[in-house]
Amino acid sequence: MSTTYLLTSLVGVIIVGILANMLGRVLKIPSIVFLLSAGIILGPEVAGIIDPGRFGSGIELLVSFSVAIIVFDGGLDFDLREVRKIRHSILNLVTIGVIITALLSSVFAYFILGIPFNIALLFGALISATGPTVITPLVRQVKVNNKVASTLQAESVLNDGVSVILAALVFEWIVSSLTGIEAVEFLLIRLLTGVLFGVLSGVILVMILRKIPLLTEQYARLFTISILLAAFVSAESIGNESGIMAMAVFGIFIGSSDIPHKKIIKEFKEDISIILLSIIFILLSTLIDFDYIRAIGPSGLLLVGSLMFLIRPFAVFVSTYASDLKFGEKLFISVIGPRGVVPASMAVYFSVRLKDSGFVSESISLLGLIFITVIVTVILTGISARFIAKRTGVIPMEILIVGGGGVGRTLAERFLKRGENVVIVDNNQENCKKVMELGIRAVHGDAENMEVLKKAGIEKAKYLVATTDQDNTNLLVSQIAKTKFGFTEEKLVARVNKPENLQTFRDLGIRSISPTISTAVMLDGMVGHPDLFSMCEVSEEGDILEVKVSNKRVIGKAIREIPLPEDSLIVMIRRDDKSLIAHPEMQLREGDYVTIIGKLGATMDAVNMVR
């Protein structure tokens, strides 16, 4: 292998990868679609600029190193403390979901393609993983709500390790005929090895970052990468194929810990992941042989279609049957099941070993099947993810709440039920703990500090709500949001504890409410109008939402022609600068803002119909 050729190819791949990521950001399509396309174009099947054969065993080393870091990076985005309400769904997806996907995919492959059942079983085990290499960048670009994002990312991080171990078990069964007891031992040893080294490496890194005095950001990054690689190599040495599980557990452990330099570590890993993701996706795409794919033919596409539209939805809905995920959220998770680098890289690895064991035709079938699955699922998911997210109502508003006391927490819970992304900032550690127990992200710190607000995501937030019991704090935070982060009057809401301060807030262009005055008004309204005020203002059953009309199916239709859900009603339309009381004959126009009143679930369903 020529060193010059290797270095030149890697430089070219990195540049193409960066351009693909930039193109994905501009077009709002996951960059993996362009990385996959670039690899096919640069490879031997089209332009022939990059010949993966000349990399020798170097490509296996690059893929192993890259997958380890990417899986760890995916785990960093997952905080166990913030997903308590969906932990059962995640556990079910990486156990029941993986088993259902593996078995049904094997059965479909056996009957549709007629391949030997042992090879079909190996295929099923490999493609039972979705993988953070595709899911993580996709979720970051589409920006779905926290509950859906956490479920998808946790599933992808954990089921990569589970599927690799499962595939290794099936492979050993094929080539060495493992007995039942030996198979159980094989599985348990690799699972336990991965978990052990993941937790151990996490404990070591946390101790280093917390205990070593004067540890700089640079050394924090160096210690992280060193421990990561040591854990991966150690796990692989003791239990072959358990390294990926170790990286998943290691990433989740660090992502769920409060440690110094955590932000800089995450940023560093994200930058490295972009480069490594570009390298391995492009290089693995150059391995695609069109002859293998043509040999499988339309039957392969039928199999992939069955995986995407039958097997994946069935596995997701069974796994999340008892969860509090809404139908639209389950549907989006069902559709988002692209297969990524881990199945592709492991398919290359097992294909080579199958050839060495005398299974030549089987190795060709396996490689062709996996690459067809990766290509079709990545491209279709990447192109359609944003559209599907909009149609299923999982793209939320980003709402920042200052104050995690009773008012802030209750408000956050209501937003969460609507499917919005909520972050609470509070300088009281106990309040933050209570917030996280509800499955809501909390940032501990002083909201009057701009760095704390940035950490909480104020630069991406659509609304800021100040709910503390201190008027000075609410006023200052609102002023910072206006002057430093460009928040307009309609994007700011503040609680005013002393009625005499209400006019001051309003004079400064801050929409505000006084609990004292509002309570008096509500009590007055409940005398003679009990149901309306009780449902929408006092109980937890009602909601009032405003949404922009953008669905072409309702534009131009009269309100009476729109089949709104029961227990929901359009009561007002904001058109240009006018607020109009809605009536059955009024037609909706594109760009109108409609106010919908009703019960919580019905109101959200009505919103999804018009936006």
N, C-alpha and C positions, 0 to 999 in steps of 0.2 A: 504494500500500500504506500503510495507516494504521500509524504508529509505535506508537500506543497499542494497537491490536489485536495487532500483532506481539509487543510486550513482554508484554501480558496473556496471550496464548496461550503464550508461552514459559514464563512463570512457572507457569501451570497445568500445562503438560506436565512441568516439572521436579518439581512437587509430586506429580503422579500417578506419575511415574517413581520417585521415592523410596519412595512407598507400595507400588508394585509390587515393588521390590527387597526391602522389609521383609516383604511377604507371601510372596515366594519363599523368604526365609530361614526364616520360621516354618514354612511347609508343606514345606520341603525340596524345592521344585520350582524349576528355573531361572527366574529372574525374567523372562526374555525371553518366556515364555509369556504372562505377565500384561501385559507391555508391548505385545505384539502385539495382544492382546485389547482393551486400553485404547484403542489407536489406532483400531481398527475401530469401537469403540463411540462414540468422540468424533468420528469423521469424518463426512463427508456422507452415508454409506450408512445410518447409524443415528441418532445424536443430532444431528448437524450442528453441534456446538459449535465444531469447528475446521475451517476451510475452507482446504485447502492452496493453492488457487488465489490466495488473497489474499496469500500470501508472495512471489509472483513469483519472481524469480531468487534471492531470499534463501534459499530452501530448498536450492538447489544449492550455495550457498556454505557453509551450515551442514553439509550432508552431507559435502562435501569436507574441511572443517576437522575434523569429528568423526572421519571414517574415518581420516585421517592420524594422529591421536592414538591412536585405539583400536588400530590396527595396530602402532604403535610400542610401546604398552603391552603388547600380546601378545608382541612380540619381547623385551621386558625380562625376561619370565618364563623365557626360554629361554637356557640357558648351554651353549655348544658343548662346554665342557670336561667336562660331566657326562653327555653322551650319545654318547660315542665308540662304544659298542657298538651303538647303533641308528642311527648316521648313515647307513648304507647304506639302511636301511628308509625313512628320511625322504627321502633323495635320490630313491629309487625312487617314493615316493608323490607327490612334487611334479613328477615327470617322466613316468614310465610310468603312474602312477595317474591323473594329469590327462589324459593323452592317451587312455587307455582310457575314462575317464568321459566326456570330451567327444565322442569318436567314437560310442560305443555309445548315449549319450543322444540324439545327433543322429539316428542310425538309428532308434531307437525312436520319437522324436517324428515323424519322417517317415512311418513306416508306421502308427503308431497314430492320429495326428491328420491325416495327409495334407497337412501344410503344406509350402510350398516348401523344398527341401533347404538352400538358403542360409540361410534363417531358422532352420531346425532346427539347422544348424551353429552359428549365433550363440547359440542357446539352450544347446546343449551346451557351448560355450566358457564361457558365463556361469555355469552351475551346476556346473562342474567344481571350483569352490572351496568349501571348507567354511567358512572364515572365523573369525578370532579373536573377532569380535563375539558369536558364539554359543558357540564352544568354550571360550574362556577362562573366562567366568563359570560355565559348566556344569561344567568340570573342578574349579574352585575349590569348588563346592558339593557335588559328588558325592565328591570326594577319592579318586580312583583312584590306583593305585601310580605311582611316579615314571616308570617306563619307558613306561607307557601314556600318562600325562599329557604327558610330553615329546614323544612321537611325535605325539599329536593336536595339541598346541599348535604345534610346529614345522611340521607339515604345514599347519595352518590359516593361520599367519602367512605362509609362503612361497607357498602355492598361490593366495592372494588376488592377489598381484602377478602371478604367472604367468598366471592365468586372465583377469585384466583385459587384459593385453598380448595374449593369445591372442584374446580377444573383439574388441579393437580391430583386430587383424589381419584377422579375418573380416569385420568391419564395413567396413573400407576395401576389402576384396575385393568386397563386395556393391555399394558405391556408386561405386567408381572402377576396378574390375576390375584389381587388381594382378597383375602377372605373377609367375612363380615367383621370379626373382631379386629383384624388388622386395619380395616378401613376406618373403624371407629377410632382406634388409636392414632392413625395417621391424621385424621381430622382434628381430634382434640389436641394433639401435640402442637400442631401448627397454629390453631386458634389461641391456645394458651401462650405459646411462644410470642406471637404477635402482640397480645395484650400485655404480657409481662414486660417486654422490652419497650413498648410504647409508654407504659406507666413509669417504668424505671427511668427512662431517658427524660420524661417530663419532670419527675421529681428532682433529678440531678440538675436540669437546666433552671428550674425555679429556685433551687437552693443557691446556685451560682449567681443568678441575677439579683437575688435578695440579700445575700450574705457578703459578697465580695465588695469591699468599699471602693469608691471612686471608679467603678466600672464604666467605661465610656461606651457610647453608642456603637462605635466600631468594634470593640471587643465583644459586646453583646451579640452583634451579628455573627462574628467569627465563632464564638462559643456555640451559638445555635446551629450553624451549618456543620460544625465539627461533630457535635453530639448527634445530630440528625443522621449523618452518614455512618457514624459508629453504630448507632442503633439499627440502621437498615442492614449493614453488613453482618452484625452479630446475629440478628434474627434470621437472616438468610442462611448463615453458617450452621445454626442449630436446627432450624426447621425450614427446609427449602420451600420457597414461595410464601413465607410468613412475613417477609419484610414490608409488604404493602400494608398489611393489617397493623403492623407496628407503627408505620408512619401515620396512618389514620388516627390511631389512639393517641399518639404523641401530639399530633396537631390539635385534636379536640381537648386534650389535657391542658395545653398551653393556651388555647383559645378561651378556656373556661377559668383561667387563673388570672388573678390581679398581680402583675409583675412589672418591675421597672422596664422601660424601653420597649414595651409591647407594641406601641404604635410604629416605631422605627423598624422593628423586626418584621411586622406585617407588611409595611411598605417595601422593605428590601426583598422579602420573599415574593411579593406580587410582581415586582420588576423582573426578578430572575425567572419567575414562572412564565411570564409573557415570552421571554427569549427561549426558554426551554420548550415551551408548548409549540412555538413556531418551529424549532428544530425537529422535534420528534414527529409532529404531524406531517411536516413536509417530507421528511426522510422516509417515514412509514408509507406515505402515499406513493413515493417513487417505487415501492416494492410491488405495487399493484400490477398484476399481469392480466391484460384484457382477455387472453385465451382462457384463463381459468374462469373468468366471469362469464364469457360467452358459452363455455361448456355447461355451466349451470343453467343459463338461459332464463326465460320468463318464469320458470318454476321458482327460481331464487327470489324474484321480485314478489311473487305470490306469498312466499314464506315470510319475507320482510314485512309485507303488508299485514299478514296475520299477526305478526309480532307487535306491530305498532297499533293496530286498530282492534284487535281482539284480545290477545294475551296480556299486553301491558295494562289496558283498562280493567280487565277482569282481576288481575293481581292487585292493582291499586284499590279498587272498590272493595275487594274482600279484606285487604289489609287495613283499610280505614273505615270499615263498616261502623264501628262504635265510636269513632272520633267526632270532635266538634267541627271538623272541616266542612265547609258548605259544599253544595253540589258543584258549583262553578269551580271551586278550588280543587276538588277531587278530579274534576274533568280536565283541568289544566295540568295537574300532576300526571294524569293518565296519558296525556298527549306528549308531554315532555319526557321522553325516554330515549335520548340519543345514546348510541354506543361510541366510546372514544378510544383513547390511546391504549388503555390497559388490555381490552379484548384484542385489539390489533397486534400489539407487541407480543402478548402471550400466545396468540395464534401463530405468529412467526416462529416463536420458540418451540411450541409443541409440534408444529409442522416439520421442523428440522429433526426433532427427536423421533417423530413417527417414521420419517424416511429412513433414519438410521436403524429403526426397529423392523423395517421391511414393509411398512404400510405406505407405499408410495402413492397410489391412487387416492387413498383416504386422506393423506396429507394435503394433496392438491385440492380436493373437495372442501376440506376444512378451511383452508386459506381463502379460497374463492368465496365461500359462504360468509365468512367473517368480514371480508372487505366489502362485499355487496351490502351487508347489514350496516357497517360503519358509514359507507358513502351515502346510502339512501336515508338513514335515520338522521345523520348530521345535517345534510343539505335540506331535507324537508322540515326538520325541526327548526333549524337556523332561520330559514326564510319565513316560516309561519308563526314563530313563537310570539312576536309582538302582536300580530293580528288576533291570535287565539287568546292572548292575555287580555286584550281589550274586550273581546266578545264574552269572556267568562267573568269579567269584572274583578280581576286580581291585580290590576295596576292601581295602587292606592295613592292617596295624597300623603305627603310627608308632613307630619304635624309635630311641632316641638312644644312641649309643655314645660313651663318653668314652675316648679313647686310640686313635690310628691306627697303632699298631705292628703287629707280626705277628699277635698275638692278635685285636686289634680288626678288622684288615682281613679276616682269615680268617672271623671271625664275621659281619662285614658281608656278605661274599660269599655265605655260606650263607643269610642272611636274604634277600638279593637274589634268589637262586635260588627261594626260596619265594614271591617276589612281594611282599615287605614293603617299605615305605618306610623307608630307613635314612639317618641323618645321623651323621657322625663329627665329634667336636670334638677338636682336637689343637693344641698350641702349637708344634709343629715343622712348619715350612713344607714340608720335604721329605716328611714323612709325609702331609701334606694333598695334595701333588702326586701321590703314589703312589695315594692313595685315589681321586682324581678320574680317574686313568687307568683305574680299574676301572669307571668309570661311576657312582660313588657320590658323593653330595653331601658336601663337607667344609667345615667352618667353622674357620678359623684363629683361635686365641685361647686364653686361659686358662679352663678349664672351671670354675674356682673363682669366676669372675666371673659374676654373675647376668645381666648384659646379654649376655654371650657365649652363655649357655645359652638365653636368650630368642631370640636371633638364630637359634640352631640349632633352635628349635621345641619347647622343653621343655614349653611350655604345652599343646601338642597331642599330645605323645608319650604312648604307652600304656605303654611300658617304658623304663627307663634302665639301661644296663649299663656299669659302670665297669671298664675293662680295662687301666689303666695299670700300670706296674711299680713305682709308688709307693703304698704302702698309705695314707699320709696323704692323698694326693689322692683316692683312691677313697673313703675314709671321709668326707672333707669334702664331696665332690660328692654322695654319697648322703644325707648329713644335710641339705644345702641342698635337695635334691629333696623330702625328707620334710617339712621345716619350712616352706619357702617356696612349694612348688608342690603340696603335698598328695599326694605319692606314698605309697601304702600299701606294706606289706611285700611283697606278692606282685608288685608292679610294679618292684621294685628288685633288681638282681643285681650283685654286685661280685666282683672278683678279689682274693684275699688272697695276697700274695707270700710272707709269712713265716708259717708254720704257727702260731706262737705268738700271732699276732694274730687268728686265726680266731674265737675265742670272743668277742672284743671286738665284732666286726662283728655276730655273731648276738645278743649281748646288747642291741645297739641296734636290733634288728628289721630287719637287712639280710641278705637271703639271699646267701650267699657261698660261694665255693669256693676251695680251696687247690690250685694246680697240682701242688705237691709230693705232697700226700696223694692227690689224684685220680689222678695218674699211677701211684702205687704200687698203688692199688686196681684201676685198669684193667689193669695188668700182671698182677696177681694173678688178675683175672677171665678174662683171655685164656688162662690155664693151665687147661684143662678146658672152657672155654666160648668158643672162639675166634671162631666165626662171629657170634654176637650182638654181642659187644663190638667186634669188628672193623668190622662194618657201621655200627653206630649211634654209636660213640664215636671211632673212629680214622680210618676212611676218609671220603671225601667222598660216598659213595654212599647213606648212610642218613640217616634223620631220625626224630625223635620230636616229635609235635605234639599239643597239647591244644586242643580246640575246643568251643564251646557248641552243643548240639543245638537247631536252630531250624527245620530243614526239615520241613514238615508231612508230606512223603512218607515219612520214616523214623520219625517219632514214633509210638510204639505198636507198632512192628515189632520182632521178635526179631532179634538180630544176624545169625543164620544166614539171615534173609530179605533182608538188605541185600546187593546185588551189589557188594561192595567190589572195587576194582581188584586185579589180581594184585600180589603183593609188598607188600601192606599188611594190617594186622591191628589190630583194636580190642583193647587189652590191659587197659584200666582205665576205670572210670566213677566220676566224682566226683559224688555225689548228696547234696545238702544238705551235711552235715558229714562224710559217710562216703566212704571210698575203697573201691570194690568191684572185685574181680578179674572181668573180663568172661568170660562163657561163652556158648555159642551160643544158649541159650534166653532169655537176659536181654533184656527189652524196653527200648528207649530211651524216655525221657520228655523232654518239653519242659523245657529248663533244665539238663539233665544236661551235664556236661563230660566228653567222652570223650578218652582218650589213644590216639593212633594211632601205630603203629610201622611202618616199612617203608622202601623206597627213595625217594629224593627226589621224583621226579615222581609216583609212585604214592601217596605219603603226601599230597601236596597235592591230588590228585584225590579221594582219600577224604575229606579235610577239606571240599572243596566239595560233596560229596554230603550231608553232615549239617548244614552250617551254613546 
